[in-house]
Amino acid sequence: MTVDWTTWQPTMRATLMFVCDGDNVLLIRKKRGFGMGKINGPGGKLDPGETELECAVRETQEELGITAINPVKRGELWFHFVDGMAMHVAVFHALSFTGEVIETEEAAPLWTPINAIPFEQMWADDAHWLHRMLKGHETFMGKFLFDSDTMLTRDVEWS
């Protein structure tokens, strides 16, 4: 299967937020829903009328009990799944937060050294952009084709 990315349209819009504290990033182990069992950043689907930034902040509050301070959009992920799902994900990065990190019904928090991210427990695409995004100031665009959990193609461009 090939995807014509020039005409691709998402069926779902979502966000991810990566909050850092020094050399550590706050990840989650997803406890339910899409990606259950995988490690990722907090995030989720946009509500009607909600901006990407509003969604990223809200989802982080709901999943971890904290509020990211001055998050910056760093990238976009386009995922096409062979079952037809097509997801656009806006990726945000924040260097500070307020509140106390808590575990919720949806997510177990994992403070992780940026140089020891457990990519083997994450979606396959993360290994191709996450570390570089956390360590630098570039922005990126990633396009990925998946068959369930298996990544079939990838293309990541940095600017």
N, C-alpha and C positions, 0 to 999 in steps of 0.2 A: 504494500500500500504506500502511495505517495500522497503528500498533502500539498495543495497549491496555496502556499502561504500568502500569495498576492491577493487572493479572494477570500481567505479564511475569515470566519466570523465566530466569536465565542458563543457558546450556549449558556455559559456561567461566568460571572465576574467575581473575583475573590482577591484577598490580600494576604500577605505574610509580613510579620514584624520581627526583626532581630534586634534585641536590646543588648547592648554590651556594657560591661563594667570592667574597665581596664583591659586585661588580656583574656577575659571570659565573656562568653555569649550565653544568653538565657534561651535554652531550647526547651521543648516539651516532648513528652511521650504521649501521643494521642490515645485517649482511653475509649473513644467511641467515634462513630461516624466515618466519613471518608478518610482513608489513611490510618485507621485504627491500628495501634501497635507500633507504628513508625515514629521515629524522632523527626521533629520539624521545628519550625518557629510557630508561634501562635498566629492564628489568622482564621479567615473564613469568608463566607459569601457576603457580598454587599446587600444591604437592605434597600428597598425602593427609595429613591431620592437621596441616598447616602453617597458621599464622596468616598474615594479610595482612602484618603487619609482618615476620615471619620470612622470608616469601617476598621482599618488597621488598629486604631486606638481603642475602639469599642471591643473588638475581639480580644485584644491583649488584656483589657480590664476584666472581661468576662472569664477568660481562661486562666489568668494568673493573678488577678487582683491588683495589678499595678497600672500606672499611667506613664506611657513613654513621653519624655520631654523632647520637644523639637525634633520629631522624626523627619527624616529626609527620604524621599522616594529615590531609590538607587537603581531599580531595574524593573523589567517586565518579563514575565514568563508566559509563553504561549504553549499550551499543552493540547495535543490532539490525541484522543484515544481511539483505537480501532473500533470500539463499540459505539462511536459517534459522539461521545462527550467531548466538548471543546471548551477549555478553561483559560481565561485570561487572568493572570495573577500579578498584581502590583506589589513590588517588594520594597519594604521600608526598613530603615536602619536608624536606631537611636542610641546615643551615647550616655543617656542618663534616664532616670525614672523616679517617680514618687510612689510611695506605698510599700507594703510588705508583700513579697512573693508568697502566694499560697497555692496549694493543690486544690483543684476543683474536680467536679464530676467528669469534666471533659479532658483535663490535662494534668500531667504530673510534671512539675518543673525540674529542669536539669541544668545547673550552671556548668558550663563546659569550657575548658581552655580552647581558645581559637585554634591552637596548633594541634589539638587532639579531638577534633570533631569526629563522631562515630559514623562516618559515611556509610558503613556497611549496614547500618540500621535505619537508613534514610531512603528517600526516593533517589533513584539512580542519577537523576539530573543534578542533584545538589553538589556532587563532587566536581562538577564542571563550572561552578560559579560562586558558591557560597564563601569559601575561604578567601578568594581574591576580592570579593565585595567587602568582606569584613576588614581586610587589611589595607585597602586602598581607598581612593576617592573617585574612581571611575564609575560610570554607569554602564549598564549592559542590557542586552535584549537576547533572550534565549527562546529557541523554538524546538520543541521536543515532540516526537511521536512515540506513544506508548501502546503496548498490548498488555492490558492489565498492569502488572508490576514491572514488566520488562520494557526497558527503553530500546526502541528500534533505531531512531535517528536523533541527532542532536546538532544544533548550530547555535553558538554563542558569540555575539559580537560585542566588543567593548569600545567605549568612547570616552 
